[in-house]
Amino acid sequence: MRICGAALAVAWCAGPLQAGLIAVPNGSFESPQTDFVDIRIDFWSKTPKPAWWDENAYGPWEQLTGVFLNVPPQDPRHIDNCDGRQAVWLFANPEVGLFQELSARFQVGRAYELTVGLFPGSVYPMEPGATVELSLYYRDAASNRQVVAALVVTNTDSVFSNQAHHLNDFRVSVPLVQATDPWAGQPIGIALMSTVLQVAGGYWVLDNVRLTELRAPGLSSPIITNGLLSFRIEGEPGQPVEILASANVALPLSNWVSLGLLSNETGTVVFTEPATNSLRRFYRARQWP
C-alpha cells in the first residue's frame, strides 16, 4: 500500500489476524457415551502394541487408554472443569498414545495452536518426572508421522500442586507456515503420547483438545501527521507482534530491521515513528515469537 504524496510505502501482510477454531472430532472424548468406562475412543487411533509388551504379565494393551464418566461433584475425585461429561485416561507407560489426522490442512500464512487440558490421575500414583508429549504432526511420503511442534509436560509438584482433579491447559504453537515447509498443505495430525522410558505407574487424565488457526497480523490506515507516521496493526488480543522495516521489499525478512515489539493486548494497536526522508520504506508485522 502506498501513501500518496509522501514518497512512502507500506507492505501489507496477508489480512488481519483472526483466530478460528478447527473442529477436532471427539476432542472432548464424549464418544462413545459410557456410564462408567469404555476402552473404545471414537475418531482416535491407539498406538499399536509394541513387541516387548507381554499381555500375560501386564494386561491388555487396549486397556491402557479409554474414556470414563466424570464422577459426581460430591466425590473428591470429581474433575471440576471437565468439558462435558467424560474425559480420557492414558497410562504412563512407554509408547502408549492416541493420535488422529484431521481433514484440515496446514495452510501457508497461517499459524496454529493446540490446547489440551490434563493432569496426573490420583487413583494410581505416578512417579515424579513422568512425561507426556502433546504434538502436531504431518505424514511424510512414507506415511511416517513427522512432528511439526511439540510440548513435553512433566509430572512435578510445581506444575500440578494442589490441583489434583483440575485440568491444566497446555499449548503447542506452530509459527506461520511457509510455502517451503514440508508440512505446508498436509493434513494436520494431533498426537497425545506417553514419553516415559520405563513404566512410571499411574495415568494421565486428558480432555478438551482444541485447535486454533491464526492468520498473520495485518497493517492498515497508514497516515503521516506532524512529521509522524502511524498505522494500525490488527491481530489476536494478547498476541505480541514485531514491526519490521526495510527500504527494499524484496529483501528476505532476516535482513529487515526490527523496530520493536508491541503487546497488542486488545487486538488493535497503533504504531508510530518519525517519518523518514527515504524515497520508500516498507513495513511488516509478524507474530511473535
N, C-alpha and C positions, 0 to 999 in steps of 0.2 A: 504494500500500500504506500502511495506517495502523498506527501503533504504539499499541495500546490503552493508555489511561490516561496518555499522555504529551502529549496535545494536539499531536501532531506527525504529519506525513505525508511519505512518500517516494514520489516519482513514478518509476515504472519506465520504462526504455527497453525497446524490444522485444527480449526474450530475451537470453541471454548470447551474446557474440560467439563465433562458430565459423567457422573457416576451412574451405572446401571447394573442391577443385579442380573446375573446369569443363572438360569434355573439349574439346580443340582438335583437330579431325580433322587428321591428318598434321602435328601440331605438332612432331614430331621429324624430319620430312622423310625418312621411311623408305620412302615410296611415290611412284612405283614403285621397286622394287628395281633397282639397277644394279651392274655390276661395274666401272664407270668413271664416266661422266656420263650424264645424261638431262635434256633441256630440259623434259620434262613434270614437273609438280608436282601430284600429286593433291590435290583439295579446295581448292586455292588458285587464285585468278584473277590473271592478269598485267594490269598496266595496259596500255591499248591503245597502239599505236604512234602517236606524235604526227606531225602533218603535216610537221614540219620534219626528221624523221629520214629520211635518204637511205640506204636499204639497199645501194645500189650502192657508196656511199662508205664506209659504216660497218659494213656487215654486217647480218644478220637481227636484227630487234628481239627475236624469240623467244629468241635465244641469250644475252640479257643476264641471264637468270635460269635456274637449273636446279639439280638435285640432283647430288651427287657422292659417291663412296665415299671414306671416310677411308682414308688410306694406312697401311701397317703401322707399328708402333711404332718400328722401326729407321730409318724415313725421317724426316729432320729436319723435314718438313712435317706430321708426324702431329699431329692435334688430340688433346691429352692428356685432355680432358674432354668429348669428343664424346658426345652422348646417342644411343646406338645405333650404327649403322654409317655413317650418312650425315648430311650437312649440306646447306645450300643456298648458292649464290653469288648475289650481287646487285651488278651493276656500278654504279660511282659515276658514273652519267650522269643528266642531268635527266629526271625523270618516270618512271624505272624503279621498279617496285614490285610488291608482292604484297598481296593482301587476300582476306578471306573473311568471310562472315556466319555466325554460329553459330545453332543452334536455341535456345540460352539467351537470355534477355532481361534487360535492366536492371530489377531488382526494387526497388521502393520499400523503403527501410530497409536496403538492402544497399550495401556498398562493394566496389570491385573493384580488383585489382592484376594488371597484365600484366607478365610477366617474360620477357625474351628474352636468350639468350646470343649474343654476337657479337664479332668482331674484324676489323680490316682485313687482307685477304689479302696475301701477300708475293710471289706469283709475278709480278704486275704492280704496280709501285709506285703507291700512291695519294697524291695531293697532300695535304700537311698542311692541315687546315681543312675537308676534305670532310665532309659531314654526311649522316646517315641519321635518319629520323624513325620512331619507334615510337608507334602511337596506337591508341586505342579510339574507335570511331565508331558512329553510327547513321545511318539513311537518313531524310531528310525526306519530305514528301508528294510532292515532285517526284523522289524517288529519288536525290537527291544525297547523297554522303557528308558528314556533319557531324561534325567531331572533337569528342569529349567531353573527352578528356585526351590529351596527347602529351608525348613527351620527345625532344629532338634530341640525338643523340650525335655528337661531333666527333672527327675523327681528329687526335689530338695525342699527343706523346710522353708527356705527363704522365698520360694516361689509359691508354695501351696499351704503355708502355715495358716492355721485357724480357718480353713475353708474346705473342710473335709468333704462336704457334699454340695459344693458350689462350682459351677462350670466357669473356668477362666478362659477368656478369649486369647488365642494366639494367632498371629498373622504372618503370612508368607507373601512377599511382594515381588512381582516381576516388573522391571522397568519397561519403558516404552519399547515395543517390539520394532526392530529394524528389518528392512527388506532382506538384509544379508543374514539374519538369524536363521539357523536351520529349523527352528520351530515355527517360523512365520507361515501361516496358512494351515498348520497342522491342528488336528483335533486336540482339545485341552483335556489332559488327564489329571486326576486327583488321586493321591495315594496317602494312606494313613498306615505307617509301618512301625512295628516294634523294632528297635535297632540295638537291643542288648546282644552281647556276645555269648551269654550263657543264661540259663533260666534264672530270672530275677524274682520269681514269686509275684503274686498279685496281678492286677489287671488295671488297665486304663478305662475310664468312662469317657465317651466322646458323644457329642451331639451338635446339632445346629451348624452344619457345614454350609458355608456361604462363599460365593464367588462374585466379586465385583469387577466390572470392566470400567476403565477410566480413559477418557480422551486426553490428548495433550492440552496443556494450558494455552490460552489464546490471547491475543492482543487486540485492542480496539480503541476507538475515539482518540487518536493522536492529535495534539494541539500544541502550538507554541504561544505562550503568553508572557510578556515582560521578560523575554530572553530565556524562559524556561520551557523545556519540552516535557510534556506529560502524556501518558497514555494509561489505559485501564487494562488490567490483567484479570481475566475471569477463570476461575478454577474451582477445584474441590475445596470446601471450607476446611481450614486447618492443614492443608497440604502445601508445604513450602515450595516456592518456585525460585529459580535462579534466572536473573536477567543477564543476557549476553549481548555484546555489541561488536560490530565489525564494519569496516569500510568496503569490504568485498564479500558479497553474499555467497559467492561460490566457494569460499574457504571452508574446510571441514570445521565442525564445531569445536574441535580441540584447539583450533587456532583463534577462536573468538575470545574477546576479553570479557571476563566476568565482572559485572557491575555490582554484584551483591545478591543476597538472599532476601526474600520477602516472605513473611509468615502466612499471609493471606488467611487470617482467621475467619473471615466472614464469607469467603468465596469470591469477593471482588476487592481489588486493591489498586491504588493509583501509584504509578512510578513517576518520579520527577527528577530531572537533572538539567544543568545548564545546557542550552543549545550550543552546538559547536559550529565552527566555520567550515567544516568539511562539506565538500560537494554532495557526498552521500554518506549516510550512516544507517546501518541496518540493525534491527533489534530482534531478539528472540527470547522467549520464555520457555523454560523446560522444568519438568517435575524434578524435585529434589527430595531425597537422594535418588 
